[in-house]
Amino acid sequence: MKKAVEIFLDYYKKRYQKGELTEEQLSQMVSKGALDEEEKTYIMGGGSSELEGLRTFHSEVMGLIGGE
């Protein structure tokens, strides 16, 4: 199951792809602390990022230890 942050980022990524959210709006979200630069890059189509790698690692570790 996706984590809340993944749902959040994917929601904004889809809005960005549809043109409902601009780069300027994303920059404002970064300025306000709602997003970090890596999340902004992911939303703008940065593809597989370090953030994705960390999510995968987290999921694997949690699966091994029986968490979340």
RODO-2510 file (C-alpha; in nm, 4 decimals, decimal comma):
residues 68
     n   res          X          Y          Z
     1     m     0,0000     0,0000     0,0000
     2     k     0,1217     0,3492    -0,0810
     3     k     0,2246     0,5797     0,1988
     4     a     0,0551     0,9182     0,2409
     5     v     0,3573     1,1032     0,1017
     6     e     0,3520     0,8889    -0,2142
     7     i    -0,0172     0,9591    -0,2684
     8     f     0,0460     1,3304    -0,2122
     9     l     0,3365     1,3458    -0,4592
    10     d     0,1570     1,1385    -0,7229
    11     y    -0,1502     1,3627    -0,6946
    12     y     0,0585     1,6723    -0,7608
    13     k     0,2547     1,4968    -1,0367
    14     k    -0,0695     1,4196    -1,2218
    15     r    -0,1900     1,7778    -1,1766
    16     y     0,1424     1,9069    -1,3110
    17     q     0,1251     1,6742    -1,6119
    18     k    -0,2275     1,7983    -1,6899
    19     g    -0,1141     2,1617    -1,6681
    20     e    -0,3255     2,2267    -1,3590
    21     l    -0,0140     2,3078    -1,1553
    22     t     0,2753     2,5218    -1,2761
    23     e     0,6461     2,5198    -1,1994
    24     e     0,5997     2,8596    -1,0349
    25     q     0,3342     2,7170    -0,8020
    26     l     0,5655     2,4293    -0,7134
    27     s     0,8470     2,6765    -0,6434
    28     q     0,6165     2,8666    -0,4115
    29     m     0,5375     2,5426    -0,2290
    30     v     0,9120     2,4848    -0,1864
    31     s     0,9554     2,8398    -0,0528
    32     k     0,6778     2,7801     0,2001
    33     g     0,8304     2,4479     0,3076
    34     a     0,5426     2,2357     0,1806
    35     l     0,7785     2,0546    -0,0596
    36     d     1,1524     2,0105    -0,0853
    37     e     1,3517     2,0452    -0,4084
    38     e     1,3720     1,6704    -0,4624
    39     e     0,9953     1,6341    -0,4332
    40     k     0,9520     1,9221    -0,6785
    41     t     1,1863     1,7490    -0,9236
    42     y     0,9910     1,4239    -0,8870
    43     i     0,6599     1,6027    -0,9488
    44     m     0,8009     1,7710    -1,2594
    45     g     0,8907     1,4342    -1,4066
    46     g     1,2372     1,3814    -1,2668
    47     g     1,1710     1,0107    -1,3047
    48     s     1,3332     0,7689    -1,0699
    49     s     1,5027     0,9826    -0,8111
    50     e     1,6890     0,9254    -0,4902
    51     l     1,3527     0,9731    -0,3216
    52     e     1,2142     0,6719    -0,5091
    53     g     1,5188     0,4700    -0,4094
    54     l     1,4690     0,5632    -0,0469
    55     r     1,1024     0,4674    -0,0634
    56     t     1,1925     0,1292    -0,2084
    57     f     1,4581     0,0756     0,0565
    58     h     1,2151     0,1759     0,3315
    59     s     0,9494    -0,0639     0,2043
    60     e     1,1975    -0,3501     0,1845
    61     v     1,3295    -0,2879     0,5353
    62     m     0,9821    -0,2548     0,6825
    63     g     0,8847    -0,5809     0,5119
    64     l     1,1840    -0,7567     0,6645
    65     i     1,1174    -0,6332     1,0167
    66     g     0,7402    -0,6619     0,9961
    67     g     0,6725    -0,2891     1,0338
    68     e     0,4128    -0,0649     0,8738
***
